[in-house]
Amino acid sequence: MAHIHLPEGVPGIRGPMLISPETTTPLRELAEILLRGPNTLTRAEREMIATYVSSENDCYYCQHSHGAAAAEHLGGDYGLIDQIKRDFGAASVSEKLKALLTIAGKVQKGGKQFTTADVECARAQGATDKEIHDTVLIAAAFCMYNRYVDGLATWQPHDVEVYREIGQRVVNHGYTASGWQKPVTAAAR
């Protein structure tokens, strides 16, 4: 049960966002820019970074909703997303993404865990300063988003179809489009 009264049937971050419109708009816009804005990292790669950080933070809703968005960007490759969460070093992704996921994991543990050696490793794999910057910002933002979701004990459904629906909605409409607050379908609960 949530720590505060939240709308029925609205999972994860979307519930508290409905009761705080003054903070919802900038939070949604930040997610839109970080995960969908112009970037040399693909939308799938950025969603994988968000997913990995969320899994390290044990935020069920965020790791599954952003994992679904990443998988949907990849044509439905949910197996790859599961591999990223279990052991990204063994996943079929670029060495550059692996270096960036290493950075994201260190930022998740604490800002001072990320070192010059991590930057040098990422650069050696072809990462730009902007990609390193964005990885750090995605990791830091998702620590905040994860704590918002879990700190309020939001409803986090465990039905895979709920997350597939969310992933498809994100891929097709983004984080700022109308309809994001729509409750999940009764069949998906």
VOPAGU-2260 file (C-alpha; in pm, 1 decimal, decimal comma):
REM VOPAGU-2260
SITE   aa  ch    i         X         Y         Z
SITE  MET   A    0       0,0       0,0       0,0
SITE  ALA   A    1     126,1     345,3     -93,0
SITE  HIS   A    2     235,6     579,7     183,8
SITE  ILE   A    3       0,4     850,2      52,4
SITE  HIS   A    4    -334,3     836,4    -127,2
SITE  LEU   A    5    -267,9     777,5    -496,8
SITE  PRO   A    6    -509,3     725,2    -786,9
SITE  GLU   A    7    -629,5     365,1    -823,3
SITE  GLY   A    8    -485,0     161,0   -1109,6
SITE  VAL   A    9    -207,4     404,9   -1200,1
SITE  PRO   A   10     128,0     229,1   -1160,0
SITE  GLY   A   11     467,5     349,7   -1047,4
SITE  ILE   A   12     573,6     709,0   -1098,6
SITE  ARG   A   13     254,8     795,8   -1282,5
SITE  GLY   A   14      45,6     784,0    -962,6
SITE  PRO   A   15     233,6    1050,9    -765,4
SITE  MET   A   16     274,7    1258,2   -1079,5
SITE  LEU   A   17    -102,7    1293,9   -1100,2
SITE  ILE   A   18    -117,3    1465,9    -762,1
SITE  SER   A   19     173,4    1704,7    -819,2
SITE  PRO   A   20     140,1    1875,0   -1159,0
SITE  GLU   A   21     390,7    2147,2   -1068,3
SITE  THR   A   22     669,0    1889,1   -1042,7
SITE  THR   A   23     531,1    1645,4   -1299,5
SITE  THR   A   24     595,4    1864,2   -1603,3
SITE  PRO   A   25     968,9    1916,6   -1541,4
SITE  LEU   A   26    1019,7    1549,9   -1441,3
SITE  ARG   A   27     849,2    1427,2   -1758,1
SITE  GLU   A   28    1038,0    1679,5   -1973,5
SITE  LEU   A   29    1369,2    1568,8   -1822,2
SITE  ALA   A   30    1292,2    1204,7   -1904,0
SITE  GLU   A   31    1189,6    1303,5   -2258,0
SITE  ILE   A   32    1513,1    1495,1   -2318,1
SITE  LEU   A   33    1740,8    1235,9   -2158,7
SITE  LEU   A   34    1583,5     927,8   -2313,9
SITE  ARG   A   35    1435,5    1048,4   -2641,4
SITE  GLY   A   36    1599,8    1377,5   -2737,6
SITE  PRO   A   37    1862,3    1414,3   -3011,4
SITE  ASN   A   38    2169,3    1215,9   -2912,8
SITE  THR   A   39    2443,0     996,4   -3056,9
SITE  LEU   A   40    2332,2     724,6   -2813,8
SITE  THR   A   41    2024,3     547,4   -2943,7
SITE  ARG   A   42    1696,9     561,6   -2754,9
SITE  ALA   A   43    1739,3     190,8   -2679,5
SITE  GLU   A   44    2087,7     247,9   -2534,4
SITE  ARG   A   45    1966,2     530,1   -2312,3
SITE  GLU   A   46    1670,8     320,3   -2194,9
SITE  MET   A   47    1916,6      36,7   -2119,7
SITE  ILE   A   48    2118,1     272,6   -1899,8
SITE  ALA   A   49    1799,9     374,8   -1715,2
SITE  THR   A   50    1699,2       9,3   -1684,2
SITE  TYR   A   51    2035,7     -99,4   -1549,3
SITE  VAL   A   52    2047,7     176,6   -1286,7
SITE  SER   A   53    1688,0     100,6   -1186,4
SITE  SER   A   54    1767,8    -270,3   -1150,9
SITE  GLU   A   55    2071,8    -188,3    -936,6
SITE  ASN   A   56    1842,0      28,5    -721,3
SITE  ASP   A   57    1591,6    -260,6    -708,5
SITE  CYS   A   58    1311,0     -39,0    -838,5
SITE  TYR   A   59    1073,6    -293,7    -988,6
SITE  TYR   A   60     853,6     -46,3   -1176,7
SITE  CYS   A   61    1134,1     153,6   -1336,9
SITE  GLN   A   62    1351,9    -141,3   -1435,5
SITE  HIS   A   63    1055,2    -313,3   -1600,5
SITE  SER   A   64     894,6      -9,7   -1764,4
SITE  HIS   A   65    1222,8     125,6   -1904,6
SITE  GLY   A   66    1336,7    -226,7   -1985,3
SITE  ALA   A   67    1017,6    -268,6   -2186,7
SITE  ALA   A   68    1079,7      61,0   -2366,1
SITE  ALA   A   69    1435,4     -49,7   -2450,2
SITE  ALA   A   70    1314,1    -389,6   -2570,0
SITE  GLU   A   71    1041,2    -232,8   -2783,1
SITE  HIS   A   72    1298,9       0,7   -2939,8
SITE  LEU   A   73    1490,1    -317,4   -3028,5
SITE  GLY   A   74    1191,9    -487,8   -3188,8
SITE  GLY   A   75    1091,7    -681,0   -2876,3
SITE  ASP   A   76    1429,2    -817,6   -2758,0
SITE  TYR   A   77    1338,9    -866,8   -2392,1
SITE  GLY   A   78    1608,7   -1133,3   -2354,0
SITE  LEU   A   79    1881,9    -876,6   -2415,3
SITE  ILE   A   80    1734,0    -646,8   -2151,8
SITE  ASP   A   81    1727,6    -930,2   -1897,4
SITE  GLN   A   82    2092,8   -1002,4   -1982,4
SITE  ILE   A   83    2186,2    -635,7   -1930,8
SITE  LYS   A   84    2038,1    -650,1   -1581,2
SITE  ARG   A   85    2204,9    -984,3   -1493,8
SITE  ASP   A   86    2549,2    -933,4   -1650,3
SITE  PHE   A   87    2590,2    -658,0   -1907,3
SITE  GLY   A   88    2952,5    -762,0   -1960,5
SITE  ALA   A   89    2828,2   -1079,7   -2128,4
SITE  ALA   A   90    2549,4    -907,4   -2325,0
SITE  SER   A   91    2552,8    -861,2   -2702,3
SITE  VAL   A   92    2601,1    -485,0   -2688,9
SITE  SER   A   93    2889,6    -263,0   -2795,5
SITE  GLU   A   94    3201,2    -226,8   -2584,5
SITE  LYS   A   95    3119,9     144,2   -2568,5
SITE  LEU   A   96    2780,5      72,4   -2410,3
SITE  LYS   A   97    2943,7    -168,0   -2165,1
SITE  ALA   A   98    3186,3     108,6   -2061,4
SITE  LEU   A   99    2896,6     350,6   -2020,4
SITE  LEU   A  100    2700,2      96,0   -1815,7
SITE  THR   A  101    3005,4      60,7   -1592,0
SITE  ILE   A  102    2997,8     436,8   -1539,5
SITE  ALA   A  103    2621,6     431,4   -1474,3
SITE  GLY   A  104    2666,0     156,9   -1215,3
SITE  LYS   A  105    2932,1     352,7   -1034,2
SITE  VAL   A  106    2721,9     670,9   -1033,9
SITE  GLN   A  107    2431,7     464,8    -895,7
SITE  LYS   A  108    2649,8     369,8    -598,8
SITE  GLY   A  109    2771,3     727,9    -546,2
SITE  GLY   A  110    2898,7    1017,2    -751,1
SITE  LYS   A  111    3252,3     981,4    -622,9
SITE  GLN   A  112    3274,0     615,8    -732,6
SITE  PHE   A  113    3306,1     729,3   -1097,0
SITE  THR   A  114    3674,4     793,2   -1179,8
SITE  THR   A  115    3909,3     930,6   -1443,6
SITE  ALA   A  116    4000,8     572,5   -1530,5
SITE  ASP   A  117    3632,6     506,7   -1612,3
SITE  VAL   A  118    3632,6     809,4   -1842,9
SITE  GLU   A  119    3950,1     692,2   -2014,6
SITE  CYS   A  120    3803,9     343,7   -2063,2
SITE  ALA   A  121    3483,1     484,4   -2213,1
SITE  ARG   A  122    3678,0     716,8   -2442,1
SITE  ALA   A  123    3895,2     423,6   -2555,5
SITE  GLN   A  124    3572,8     253,1   -2663,6
SITE  GLY   A  125    3464,2     559,7   -2862,0
SITE  ALA   A  126    3243,5     740,4   -2610,2
SITE  THR   A  127    3227,6    1117,0   -2648,0
SITE  ASP   A  128    3225,2    1367,5   -2363,1
SITE  LYS   A  129    2854,3    1429,5   -2433,0
SITE  GLU   A  130    2776,9    1055,9   -2413,4
SITE  ILE   A  131    2966,6    1028,9   -2084,8
SITE  HIS   A  132    2787,5    1338,2   -1955,1
SITE  ASP   A  133    2448,4    1202,4   -2054,9
SITE  THR   A  134    2521,2     862,2   -1899,4
SITE  VAL   A  135    2605,4    1027,3   -1567,3
SITE  LEU   A  136    2294,0    1244,1   -1585,0
SITE  ILE   A  137    2066,5     950,1   -1675,7
SITE  ALA   A  138    2212,4     747,4   -1386,8
SITE  ALA   A  139    2171,7    1033,9   -1140,4
SITE  ALA   A  140    1819,4    1113,8   -1260,4
SITE  PHE   A  141    1712,5     751,9   -1233,8
SITE  CYS   A  142    1839,0     730,4    -878,5
SITE  MET   A  143    1598,9    1018,4    -809,2
SITE  TYR   A  144    1310,5     867,0   -1009,1
SITE  ASN   A  145    1363,8     526,9    -841,3
SITE  ARG   A  146    1357,0     679,6    -495,1
SITE  TYR   A  147    1042,9     877,7    -582,5
SITE  VAL   A  148     864,4     559,5    -692,9
SITE  ASP   A  149     985,7     338,2    -408,3
SITE  GLY   A  150     990,0     609,3    -142,2
SITE  LEU   A  151     613,8     653,5    -179,4
SITE  ALA   A  152     558,1     275,4    -202,8
SITE  THR   A  153     368,3     312,9    -529,8
SITE  TRP   A  154     168,9      29,5    -686,2
SITE  GLN   A  155     406,1    -172,6    -902,9
SITE  PRO   A  156     222,1    -445,9   -1092,5
SITE  HIS   A  157     402,0    -771,8   -1164,6
SITE  ASP   A  158     219,9    -856,0   -1488,3
SITE  VAL   A  159     458,8    -849,2   -1785,3
SITE  GLU   A  160     178,6    -729,3   -2013,4
SITE  VAL   A  161     145,7    -406,9   -1812,9
SITE  TYR   A  162     508,9    -327,4   -1886,9
SITE  ARG   A  163     483,1    -424,0   -2253,6
SITE  GLU   A  164     193,3    -179,7   -2281,9
SITE  ILE   A  165     396,8      92,2   -2107,4
SITE  GLY   A  166     701,6      20,7   -2326,6
SITE  GLN   A  167     495,1      43,3   -2645,0
SITE  ARG   A  168     331,4     365,4   -2526,1
SITE  VAL   A  169     672,2     521,2   -2454,2
SITE  VAL   A  170     815,6     416,3   -2790,5
SITE  ASN   A  171     513,2     548,7   -2979,1
SITE  HIS   A  172     433,1     861,6   -2776,7
SITE  GLY   A  173     722,9     948,7   -2546,1
SITE  TYR   A  174     716,3    1081,4   -2192,7
SITE  THR   A  175     537,4    1411,2   -2246,9
SITE  ALA   A  176     246,0    1305,4   -2469,4
SITE  SER   A  177    -106,7    1310,7   -2335,9
SITE  GLY   A  178    -241,0     978,0   -2218,1
SITE  TRP   A  179      65,1     888,1   -2007,5
SITE  GLN   A  180    -149,9     896,5   -1692,7
SITE  LYS   A  181    -403,9     648,1   -1829,0
SITE  PRO   A  182    -464,5     357,6   -1587,7
SITE  VAL   A  183    -349,4      18,6   -1708,0
SITE  THR   A  184    -615,9    -197,0   -1866,1
SITE  ALA   A  185    -819,0    -415,5   -1632,5
SITE  ALA   A  186    -707,8    -724,6   -1825,2
SITE  ALA   A  187    -344,2    -636,2   -1761,1
SITE  ARG   A  188    -384,7    -609,0   -1384,1
